[in-house]
């Protein structure tokens, strides 16, 4: 098997937050290192440091829905952030759905939802079962409010 790789960098900067940060850079074409530095800074601002608080990172996948479903994903004149996919469907920000259900920053005993990023479940000393119970509560709330099933991002081995 032979792989042919380009020596030219391909920079993925289609995310709106990243575009805003990159616009503030002096260079018209940011280097791969500059893009990486911006991504790291954005993630540090949203995600907890695992050395300080146990977390799984993104716990739920962003669901993909039909264009016809977008109209019902508006609350207080705010539409769910969405990104068109190559097949014409839309990827919806799961964090927005979770936020709209009121979970951001909430705790259930020794587990909770991170205050800066609703996709991140954090563990303050609880068990795997407690974390999974919170995940199920979130999934149920999103399904009840939006008729959208959230899938887990991590693979789960065991339930204790």
N, C-alpha and C positions, 0 to 999 in steps of 0.2 A: 504494500500500500504506500502510495506517495502522497504527501500533503504539500500543497503549494500555498504558502502564506504570503500575504502582502506585507511589504515593509513599511507601507504608508499607514498611519493610524486612522482608524475610523472612530470618530467621537460620537457617542450617543448623547445628544443633548435635547431630546424632545420633551423632557419633563418640565412643566412650567416653572417650578421652583428653581430648578437648576438653570433654566434660561435666564431667570431674573438675576441670579447671582453672577452668571457669566457675563451678562450685559455690563456689570460694574467693573469688569476687568479692562485694563488699558489695551490689551492686544485684541485685534479684530478676530483673529483665529487663535483661540487658546490652545496651549499645548496639552497633550494627554496628562501630564503631571499637574497642570493647573486645574483641569477638569476633575482629576482624582482628588486633589486637595479640596475643591469646592464640595464634592460629594461627601467626603469625610466630614467636613465642617457641618454640612446640612444634617447628616446622620447623627453627629454628636449632639446637635441641638434638639433632636427629637427622641433619640433612643437612650435608654439608661445604660450606664457603664456596667458590664457584667461583673466587674471587680467590686462594685459597690452594692448592686442589687441583682439577685438572680432573676433571669428572664429568658424567654425562649426566642426573643426577637419577634418577627412577624408571625403571628399565630394563625391568622386566617388568610386564605387566598382571596384576591380580588375577584368577585364573580363576574361572569360575562353574560350579558343579557341582549335580547333583541332590541332593535331601535324602538319598536313600539312600546317597550317597557320603560323607556326613559321619561315619558310624560308623567308617570305616576311617582317618579323619584324626585319630587320637588316638595320642600318644606319651607314655609315662610319665604317664598319666592327665591329660595336657594336650591339650585339643581345639584344633584349628586355629581361630583367630579367624574367625568367619563372620558374614555380614550377609545377612538374607533379602532377596530381590529381589521386585519386584512380580509376577513370574511364578511365584513359589514356589521357585525355585532359590536357591542360596546363593553369594554372593561370598566366596571364601576369601582370606585374607591371603597373598599370594605370599611376602612376607618371612618368614613363619613356616615355609613349606615349605622355603625356601632355608636358613634357620637350622637346621632339622632335618637338613639334609644337610651341615651343618658348614662352610658357606662364609663366614659373617659374619667379617669381619676378615682373611680369607685373601688372600694375594697369589700371583700367578703371574708372577714376574719384575716387569716394570714396570707391571702392571695388577693390580687387585684388587677386593675387595668391601669397602665401607665398614664400619668397625667398629661404627658406631652405627645403621646402617640397611642391612639385607641387600638391599634393592631397588636400592641405588645402587652402580653400578660406577664405580670411580675409575681415573684414568690418571696414573701417576707418570712418564710419559715414553715410554710404549709406542706401538705402532701401532694403527690401527683393526683390523687383522687379529688382533692379540693380544687386543684387547678382545672381538672377536667370538668368538674361540676360547674365552675364559673364559665368555662368555654361553652358548655351545653346551655346554660342560662342565656348567654349572649346569642347563640345560634337560635334559640327559641324566640327570643325577643325580636331579632331581625326578621325571622320567618313570619312572625305574627304581624309585624308592622308593615313589611315590604313584600311579603310573599317571595322572598329570596333565601335560598339555602346557602349558608356559608360553609365552605369546606376548610378543614384544618390544613395549615401549611406544613407543620412538622409531621413526621411519622411518629406514631405513638406505639410504644412497645410496653405492654402491661398497663395496668390501670391503678396501681397502688402507689 
